[in-house]
């Protein structure tokens, strides 16, 4: 199977840098953590690279077909939608630590602020995983059609494609607070440097 490449761009000049070559499979997601680039490619391969030099560090076979990656609490997290599981990977030892099974239609994953969150887009809920124990909390209901999740600024943030709201979820209380934007939201990101959120809006017909 022909491999893919991950492109790098100098953020100051916008000039392309040497790309990172993934020698097998097609890339499904990438995530950065502790100056290491983690690249997920099918069928279930996780390859790490030095984020500065692009040199390959390790390659891990996950034994699953994950769709999304996240980094937080010192671990890489891979979401396997078909297997309904979250795979916890030790970046230092290069091994799978745990496989956490969740019900529902798992769509997205985010990690940060000491927790890991998984989005179920059909049920309209998010569920927190304790990275220390692998246990899951009670699902927190958000919007009718959640589209993406991000973590930062002490909360989990969920964008919704139907009601045009952002849902701020308190990880300690398990409660949510809606913020009305007024347009269907496609995805969301947290900018902790400026204490702000970024959201992408679906194009709607006039």
C-alpha positions in Angstrom: 0.0 0.0 0.0 1.3 3.4 -0.9 2.1 5.7 2.0 1.2 9.3 2.7 3.2 12.3 3.8 2.6 15.0 6.4 3.5 18.5 5.3 5.2 21.0 7.5 5.0 24.8 7.1 7.1 27.5 8.7 4.5 29.6 10.6 6.6 32.8 10.4 7.2 32.7 6.6 4.5 30.2 5.4 7.3 28.4 3.5 7.1 24.7 3.2 9.6 22.6 5.1 10.7 19.0 4.5 7.7 16.7 4.8 7.4 13.7 7.1 6.9 10.5 5.1 4.6 7.8 6.3 5.7 4.7 4.5 2.6 2.6 4.9 -1.1 3.2 4.9 -3.1 6.4 4.5 -3.0 9.0 7.2 -6.2 9.4 9.2 -5.1 11.9 11.8 -2.1 13.6 13.5 -1.5 15.0 16.9 1.4 16.8 18.7 2.6 16.1 22.2 5.8 16.9 24.0 7.7 17.8 20.8 6.7 14.6 19.1 4.4 14.2 16.1 2.1 11.2 16.2 0.7 10.1 12.9 -2.1 7.5 12.6 -2.4 5.6 9.4 -4.4 2.6 8.3 -4.5 -0.2 9.0 -4.0 0.7 12.7 -0.4 2.0 12.6 0.8 4.8 14.9 4.2 6.3 14.0 6.0 8.9 16.0 8.5 11.5 14.6 10.7 14.2 16.1 8.7 17.3 15.5 11.8 19.4 14.9 13.8 17.1 12.6 11.1 14.9 11.1 13.2 11.8 12.1 11.1 8.7 12.8 11.2 7.6 16.5 8.9 4.6 16.7 6.1 2.6 15.1 3.3 0.9 17.0 0.7 -1.6 15.6 -2.5 -0.9 17.5 -4.4 -4.0 16.4 -7.5 -1.8 15.6 -8.6 0.7 13.0 -8.8 4.1 14.9 -10.2 7.2 13.3 -9.1 10.1 15.6 -6.1 10.9 17.8 -5.6 13.1 20.9 -2.8 13.8 23.4 -3.1 14.5 27.0 -2.2 13.4 30.6 1.1 12.0 29.2 -0.6 9.6 26.8 -1.7 9.3 23.2 -5.4 8.4 22.8 -6.8 6.7 19.7 -10.6 6.6 19.1 -11.7 3.4 17.3 -15.3 4.1 16.0 -15.9 0.6 14.6 -14.6 -1.2 17.8 -16.3 1.3 20.1 -13.2 1.8 22.1 -10.5 4.3 23.2 -7.0 3.0 23.0 -4.5 4.4 25.6 -0.9 4.4 24.4 2.3 5.0 26.5 4.4 7.4 24.3 7.6 6.5 26.2 7.3 2.7 26.1 5.6 2.6 22.8 2.9 0.2 23.9 -0.8 0.0 24.4 -1.7 0.5 28.1 -5.5 0.1 28.0 -8.5 -0.4 25.7 -11.6 1.3 27.1 -14.9 0.2 25.7 -17.7 2.7 25.3 -21.2 2.4 23.9 -22.9 4.6 21.4 -21.7 6.2 18.2 -18.3 7.6 19.0 -17.4 10.5 16.7 -14.6 12.6 18.2 -12.1 12.7 21.1 -10.2 15.4 22.9 -7.8 15.5 25.8 -6.4 18.1 28.2 -6.8 19.6 31.7 -6.3 16.2 33.2 -9.1 14.4 31.4 -10.1 12.7 28.1 -13.5 13.3 26.5 -15.4 11.3 23.9 -18.2 12.6 21.8 -21.3 10.6 20.9 -23.0 12.5 18.0 -26.2 10.4 17.9 -26.9 10.5 21.6 -25.8 14.1 21.9 -23.6 13.4 24.8 -19.9 13.5 25.9 -18.3 11.2 28.3 -15.2 11.8 30.4 -12.5 9.2 30.9 -10.2 9.3 33.9 -6.7 8.8 32.4 -5.3 7.5 35.7 -7.8 4.6 36.1 -9.5 4.2 32.7 -12.9 4.6 34.3 -15.7 6.6 32.6 -18.0 9.1 34.1 -21.7 9.7 33.4 -22.5 11.0 29.9 -23.3 14.7 29.8 -26.0 15.8 27.4 -25.1 18.6 25.1 -26.8 19.7 21.8 -29.0 17.8 19.4 -26.3 17.3 16.8 -22.8 17.8 18.3 -20.1 18.1 15.6 -16.8 18.4 17.5 -15.1 18.6 20.9 -12.1 20.5 22.2 -10.6 20.8 25.7 -8.9 23.8 27.3 -9.3 26.8 29.7 -10.6 24.4 32.3 -13.5 23.1 30.4 -14.7 20.8 27.5 -16.2 22.7 24.6 -18.7 21.1 22.1 -19.9 22.7 18.9 -23.3 21.8 17.5 -24.3 21.6 13.9 -28.0 22.0 14.5 -28.8 24.6 17.2 -25.8 26.8 16.5 -24.5 26.7 20.1 -21.3 26.0 21.9 -21.7 23.9 25.0 -19.2 24.5 27.9 -19.0 21.5 30.1 -17.6 21.7 33.6 -15.4 18.6 34.2 -15.9 18.8 38.0 -19.6 19.3 38.1 -20.5 17.4 34.9 -22.9 20.3 34.0 -23.1 22.2 30.7 -23.7 25.9 29.8 -24.9 26.7 26.2 -23.5 29.7 24.4 -25.5 30.8 21.4 -23.6 31.6 18.2 -26.6 31.5 15.8 -25.2 29.4 13.0 -24.6 25.7 12.5 -21.1 24.9 13.8 -18.7 22.5 12.1 -15.8 22.3 14.5 -14.1 24.1 17.4 -10.6 24.8 18.8 -9.3 26.4 22.0 -6.6 29.1 21.9 -5.3 29.2 25.5 -2.7 31.8 24.6 -5.5 34.4 24.1 -8.2 32.8 26.3 -10.5 32.4 23.3 -12.3 29.9 21.1 -12.3 29.4 17.4 -15.3 27.9 15.6 -15.9 27.0 11.9 -19.4 27.5 10.6 -21.1 25.3 8.0 -22.0 27.1 4.7 -25.7 27.6 4.6 -27.8 28.5 1.4 -29.1 32.0 1.2 
